[in-house]
Amino acid sequence: MVYDDSFREKSLEKKMKIKEFNWGPTLFLTIYQTLLILSLPFYFYFTPPSLGMIGVSIILLYLTGLSITAGYHRFYSHRSYRTNSFVEMLLLFFGSMAGQGSALRWSFDHRLHHAHVDTDCDPYSIKKGFWYAHCLWILEKPKKLKLKLCPI
């Protein structure tokens, strides 16, 4: 019987190595989320959320999500529509509040993703796993690639 170890090797290759982490954002997001999870129950115990706070939170959730979808994705990455400078500033402002980086970096990564879907050049390939494709790629150092313009 021949033992095939290629599956194991491939799965090990997919795991992120410590040197590949972008330590600034990794530490910030890890510490921030941990402190938030630990402190919010105490905060809400002593200060119950008001209707105004809940309303503002829901509105901000909607505006940041809309700005990522309509701004970073459709407007900056795909250039699928035109808008005036005021709307563009609003999209940038609320998009930056979503914590997904700058519009320039987001658009670059997204265009790179479309140009190289599920290859080594894809910044968030699903072939590296569900968690990598959806959130762990953010913690990785950007790879230095020689690329040509990807018109999308």
N, C-alpha and C positions, 0 to 999 in steps of 0.2 A: 504494500500500500504506500502510495506517495503522499507525503504531507505537504499541503500547499499553505505557506505562511504569508502569501501576498496580501490577503485581506487584513491580517493583523498589522503588517507593515504600513499599509495604506491608512488604517485608522490611527496609527501612532503619528503618521505624518500630519494628519489633520489637526492634532492637538496643538494649541498655541504654546510656544516656549516662552519662558520668563523674559528673555532678552527681546522678544518681539513686542512686548507691551509698551505702550506710550504711557509712561508712569505718571505724568502730570494729570491728565484726565482720568486715568484709572484710579489714582488715590483720591482725587477730588470727588468723583462720583461714588466711590465705595464709602468714603467717610461721610459724605453728605447724606446718602441714602440711609446709612446705619444710624446716624444721629437723628434723622427725621423719623425713622420707624420707632426708635426708642423714646423720643421726646414728645411726639404727637399725642399718645395716650395721656400723658401727664398734663399737657397743655389743655386738651379737651376736658379733662377731669376738673380742672380748676376754672376754665373759661369755656363754657359750652359755645359751640359755633352759632353765630347769629344768622338770621335769614339773609342779611346783606352780605356776609362773608361767603355763605353758600352760593348766593347768586353771582357774586363777582368771580368765584372759583369756577362755576359752570361756564360763565361768559368767557373767561380766560382760556379754559380748556377748549372751547369751541373756536375762539379766534386763533389760538396757536396752531391747532390742528388744521384749520382752514388755510392759514398762512403757509404751512408746510406743503399742503396739497396744491393750493391754487398759486402760491408764490414760488417756493423753492422748486417744486416738482414741475408744474405746468408752465409757469412763466419763465423761470430762470433756466431750468434744465432743457425743456423742449421748445421754448419760445412759441407756444401754441396760441398766444393772444397778445394784444397790445393794451397798454393802460397808461393813465397819466401818472405823473411823478408823485402826486399825493397818495394814490392807491399803492404805488410801488413802495413808498416809504412806510406805509402801514403794514404791508406784507413783510417787509424787512424787519420792522420793529417787533411785530408779534411772532414772526418766524424765529427770530433770535431768542425769544422768551421760551421757545420749546426745548431749548438745550440740545439742539442737533448741530451746532456749529454754524459757521458762516454760510451764507447762500452760495458763495463762490466755491467753497470746498464741497458742499452738498451737491451742487450741480456738476462739478467735476467728477466726483465719485459716481454719480448717477449716470452720466454720459459714458464713463468708463465701464460701468455695469452693462449698459446696453450694447456697447461695442464688443465686449468680451464676456458674454453671458456664460456662466459656469465653467470658466477656464481659470488658470492661475492669475490672470490679470484682472479678473472680476473682484472688486473690493469686498463684496458680500455674497459670495457664491453659496448657494444652498448645498452644494456638494461637501462643504465643510461642516455641515450640520445645521439643525434648526436654530439653536441658540447663537451660533456664530453668525448666521445670515441675518438674524433679527436684532442682535444687540452686541455680541462680543467683538464684532469687527470694528466697532467704535473705539475699543480699547487698544487696538493694534496700531503699531507705528505704520504710517503710510509707506508703501513700497516706492522706491525710486524706479520709475519706468521711463523708457524712451518711447514716447507716443506721438502720434500725429493727431491732428484735430479730428474729433468725431462729431460730424454735423448731425444733430438729432432735432 
